[in-house]
Amino acid sequence: MLRYTLKRLLQSCVTIFLIVSVVFLLLRLMPTDYYFTEDELIKLTTEQKHDRLEAAGLLDNPFVQLTRFYKALFTQGDLGESRRIQSGQPVLTVIGSKFGVSMKLGLIALGISLVLGVCLGVLQARYKDGVFDHVGTAYTVFVNAVPQLVSYSLILVFGARVLGLPSMYSTRKVLISSILPVVCLSIGSTAGYMLWIRRYMVDELNKDYIRLARLKGLSTRQVMFRHVLKNAFVPMVQQLPVSVLLTVGGSLLVERFFSVPGMGPLLTDAISRYDTNVVQALVMLYAVLGILGLFLGDVLMTVLDPRIRLTGKGGAR
């Protein structure tokens, strides 16, 4: 276990290093005019532009710049300053101001969808081919078939006009204005959890050990929760850490739709406005969250299911 953990950590670090380095170098291939605003391009002379780029170290060899970036990151925790999103502000400050909003909404939506999805999926499996199962399947099909923008619009119209809920996020009325964004964030995940829990539980119900448990006199509740749900939940566990960690990244569509000042639109805004320091910081953040989530998912699966072995003969996984 320890050997596997250390190996995966090393692989994860190397992967993150490669992703960040490649993105950094690609950004340095962009024309230098993108580092200036439109007013600066008009007002500054060629010599002044050259002096500014030289002072910022942007005329150095790209690999020298990459070395300087890692040195500042590991010695000072410095990711540079934003040039366009919030000019002159440290990148960590720019990201930090939006981090909490996305994380709060994302974790609430994830908790709701997980509880509802698992509970409803269990009921679907318990009453397979019944009315509840058909209704749940219809909901899952509807959510997956209808474009997200359409379903969000329906929720917005119903919530705003029928229930009187705010249609836009407000920092003054955080609680009530968060309801519609959270609902939109959770409907898709809820359908996904329902679908997979039902599928895995139905598969488990047809296995021999379940028949043996029934022959031993275990009740339906004991069979469903002590054996079936536990084993059916294991495949989903692998994706839970990824889902939790990536809530930090926010949702691009939902946050734009409800004007939520979160992380979701930040990367696209930084790319469209050529704010390279913010772009490379966000790429590093998403790479760390995604790879760490996959690593934790693998480890968590082995904790919940002792039948899974991390290594086999010859040390291969």
PEQUINOR-V718047 format. One record per pair of residues at least 24 apart in sequence whose C-alpha atoms are under 10 Angstrom apart, sorted by the first residue. I is the first residue (numbers start at 1). J is the second residue. Records with the same first field share a line. If there is no record, write none. Layout:
I = J + J
This chain:
1 = 299 + 302 + 309 + 310 + 311
3 = 310 + 311 + 315
4 = 299 + 310 + 311 + 315 + 316 + 317
5 = 295 + 296 + 298 + 299 + 310
8 = 291 + 292 + 295 + 298
9 = 291 + 292 + 295
11 = 291
12 = 287 + 288 + 290 + 291 + 292 + 294 + 295
13 = 287 + 288 + 291 + 292
15 = 287 + 288 + 291
16 = 283 + 284 + 285 + 286 + 287 + 288 + 289 + 290 + 291 + 292
17 = 70 + 284 + 287 + 288
19 = 280 + 283 + 284 + 287 + 288
20 = 66 + 280 + 281 + 282 + 283 + 284 + 285 + 287 + 288
21 = 63 + 66 + 67 + 69 + 70 + 280 + 284
22 = 66 + 280
23 = 276 + 279 + 280 + 283 + 284
24 = 62 + 63 + 65 + 66 + 69 + 276 + 277 + 279 + 280 + 281 + 283 + 284
25 = 62 + 63 + 65 + 66 + 280
26 = 62
27 = 62 + 274 + 275 + 276 + 277 + 279 + 280
28 = 58 + 59 + 61 + 62 + 63 + 65 + 66 + 276
29 = 62
30 = 274 + 276
32 = 58 + 59
34 = 273 + 274 + 275 + 276
35 = 83 + 84 + 273 + 274 + 275 + 276
36 = 83 + 84 + 274
37 = 83 + 84 + 273 + 274
79 = 277 + 278 + 280 + 281
80 = 276 + 277 + 278 + 281
81 = 275 + 276 + 277 + 278
82 = 270 + 275 + 276 + 277 + 278 + 279
83 = 270 + 273 + 274 + 275 + 276 + 277 + 278
84 = 269 + 270 + 273 + 274 + 275 + 276 + 277 + 278
85 = 266 + 269 + 270 + 273 + 274 + 275 + 278
86 = 275 + 278
87 = 275
90 = 277 + 278
91 = 277 + 278 + 279 + 280 + 281 + 282
92 = 278 + 281 + 282
94 = 263 + 266 + 278
95 = 262 + 263 + 266 + 278 + 281 + 282 + 285
96 = 262 + 263
97 = 261 + 262 + 263
98 = 248 + 249 + 250 + 260 + 261 + 262 + 263 + 264 + 266
99 = 247 + 248 + 249 + 250 + 261 + 262 + 263 + 264
100 = 248 + 250 + 261 + 262 + 263
101 = 171 + 174 + 178 + 248 + 250 + 255 + 260 + 261 + 262 + 263
102 = 246 + 247 + 248 + 249 + 250 + 251 + 255 + 260 + 261 + 262 + 263 + 264
103 = 244 + 245 + 246 + 247 + 248 + 249 + 250 + 262 + 263
104 = 178 + 182 + 247 + 248 + 250 + 262
105 = 178 + 179 + 181 + 182 + 183 + 185 + 186 + 247 + 248 + 250 + 251 + 255 + 260 + 262
106 = 181 + 182 + 185 + 186 + 243 + 244 + 245 + 246 + 247 + 248 + 249 + 250 + 251
107 = 182 + 185 + 186 + 243 + 244 + 245 + 246 + 247 + 248 + 250
108 = 178 + 182 + 183 + 185 + 186 + 247
109 = 179 + 181 + 182 + 183 + 184 + 185 + 186 + 187 + 189 + 190 + 247
110 = 182 + 185 + 186 + 187 + 189 + 190 + 240 + 243 + 244 + 247
111 = 186 + 190 + 244
112 = 182 + 183 + 185 + 186 + 187 + 189 + 190
113 = 182 + 183 + 185 + 186 + 187 + 188 + 189 + 190 + 191 + 192 + 193 + 194
114 = 186 + 189 + 190 + 191 + 192 + 193 + 194 + 240
115 = 190 + 193 + 194
116 = 186 + 187 + 189 + 190 + 191 + 193 + 194
117 = 186 + 187 + 188 + 189 + 190 + 191 + 192 + 193 + 194 + 195 + 196 + 197 + 198
118 = 190 + 191 + 192 + 193 + 194 + 195 + 196 + 197 + 198 + 229 + 233
119 = 190 + 193 + 194 + 197 + 198
120 = 190 + 191 + 193 + 194 + 195 + 197 + 198
121 = 190 + 191 + 192 + 193 + 194 + 195 + 196 + 197 + 198 + 199 + 200 + 201 + 229
122 = 194 + 195 + 197 + 198 + 199 + 200 + 201 + 202 + 224 + 225 + 228 + 229 + 232
123 = 194 + 197 + 198
124 = 194 + 195 + 197 + 198 + 199 + 201 + 202
125 = 194 + 195 + 197 + 198 + 199 + 200 + 201 + 202 + 203 + 205 + 224 + 229
126 = 198 + 201 + 202 + 205 + 220 + 221 + 224
128 = 198 + 202
133 = 198
136 = 191 + 194 + 195 + 198
137 = 191 + 194 + 195 + 198
138 = 191
139 = 187 + 190 + 191 + 194 + 195
140 = 187 + 188 + 189 + 190 + 191 + 192 + 193 + 194 + 195
141 = 191 + 195
142 = 191
143 = 187 + 188 + 189 + 190 + 191 + 192
144 = 187 + 188 + 191 + 192
148 = 184 + 187 + 188 + 253 + 254
149 = 184 + 253 + 254 + 257
151 = 184 + 187 + 188
152 = 180 + 181 + 183 + 184 + 185 + 187 + 253 + 254 + 257 + 258
153 = 184 + 257
155 = 180 + 181 + 183 + 184
156 = 180 + 181 + 183 + 184 + 257 + 258
159 = 183
166 = 258
167 = 257 + 258 + 259
168 = 255 + 256 + 257 + 258 + 259 + 260
169 = 255 + 257 + 258 + 259 + 260 + 261
170 = 258 + 259 + 260 + 261
171 = 260 + 261
177 = 258 + 260
178 = 258 + 260
180 = 254 + 258
181 = 251 + 254 + 255 + 257 + 258 + 259 + 260
182 = 254
184 = 253 + 254
185 = 250 + 251 + 253 + 254 + 255
189 = 243
193 = 233 + 236
196 = 232 + 233 + 235 + 236
197 = 229 + 232 + 233 + 235 + 236
198 = 229 + 232
199 = 232
200 = 228 + 229 + 231 + 232 + 233 + 234 + 235 + 236
201 = 227 + 228 + 229 + 230 + 231 + 232 + 233
202 = 228 + 229 + 232
203 = 228 + 232
204 = 228 + 229 + 231 + 232
205 = 229 + 232
230 = 304 + 305
231 = 304 + 305
233 = 301 + 304
234 = 297 + 300 + 301 + 302 + 303 + 304 + 305
235 = 297 + 298 + 301 + 305
236 = 297 + 301
237 = 296 + 297 + 298 + 299 + 300 + 301 + 304
238 = 293 + 294 + 295 + 296 + 297 + 298 + 299 + 300 + 301 + 302
239 = 293 + 294 + 295 + 296 + 297 + 298 + 300 + 301
240 = 293 + 294 + 296 + 297 + 300
241 = 289 + 290 + 292 + 293 + 294 + 295 + 296 + 297 + 298 + 300
242 = 289 + 290 + 291 + 292 + 293 + 294 + 295 + 296 + 297
243 = 289 + 290 + 293 + 294
244 = 289 + 290 + 293
245 = 286 + 288 + 289 + 290 + 291 + 292 + 293
246 = 285 + 286 + 287 + 288 + 289 + 290 + 293
247 = 289
248 = 285 + 286 + 289
249 = 282 + 285 + 286 + 289
